[in-house]
Amino acid sequence: MRIASRLLPAFVAVVAFGCAPGAEKKEGGGAANLLSGPYAISPAADGATVCWQTSAAETGAVRFRAAGNPEWTRIDGEKATRFHAVRVSGLKPGTTVEVEVLGAGGAKIGALSFRTYQPKDAAPFSFFVYGDTRGNPSMHSRIAAEMALAAERSGKYAFILNTGDLATFGSDEERTAVEFFIPAAPLLARMPLICVPGNHEMGSDLFGKYFPEQGVSRREGNPFDVCVDCGPVRVIGIDQYARKPFAGDRARWLEKKLAEAGDMWRIVAIHEPIYSSGSHGSAIAF
């Protein structure tokens, strides 16, 4: 949470009632190495956005296919850049998607898979919730490996919900890679990531770069608030540290998203608990 917090040696797997290979070394070709990712964000019934960052600017690409399909679809980046975000779409609900990230010359530099979201009446699924990964990459690596193993064994985990504080210094790309993306790679290779910012992301433009499509326009609310539907579950993440106060448009946006959920399960995620008996105390107003 704040300055004294650390990742606890445990994780929480949350079960929803109703429906439902990490970073690789370069295989020759270009000059850039993979710094962060790949990982999938903004999951939906027809696809997700695949993100990754390289050590040097290059024109990257992704290719993807439904599991079992021998044919790949390739999407090339438009310009040379270090951070890449490519939308993979046009897929059917409930499809397991295989994705390869390509660097200069078409060299494969990473891979991941995810499952597009299914209708409300699909099979039950589970998801992971954890956060405060900063400051202890070895512990984070152990926990992420255990979660990845659990996901592989069950095949029922749909996404990761991270509650912020990815790294000690949210403006440091190298530390964020070391403390979050590298330890979490086995987990990020298997399911999409939904994230809310913590206080260690405050004042940094990196969170907006790592999560460019949180799904809320500035007109409706705050760009780091997020709303994602997965079958019978609606996940809403709130940025407690936004310059725009949680009132007016933002409050109306939350009321609307909660009301529209109907009979869906509603999960609202924030970094600091509203009520807490811990040393940091409660965060009733934000």
Secondary structure, 3 states (H helix, E strand, C coil): CCCCCCCCCCCEEEEECCCCCCECCCCCCCCCCEEEEEEEECCCCCCEEEEEEEEEEECCEEEEEECCCCCCEEEECCCCEEEEEEEECCCCCCCEEEEEEECHHHCEEEEEEEECCCCCCCCCEEEEEECCCCCCHHHHHHHHHHHHHHHHHHCCEEEEEECCCCCCCCCCHHHHHHHHHHHHHHHHCCCCEEECCCHHHCCCCHHHHHCCCCCCCCCCCCCCCEEEEECCEEEEECCCCCCCCCCCHHHHHHHHHHHHCCCCEEEEECCCCCCCCCCCCCCCCC
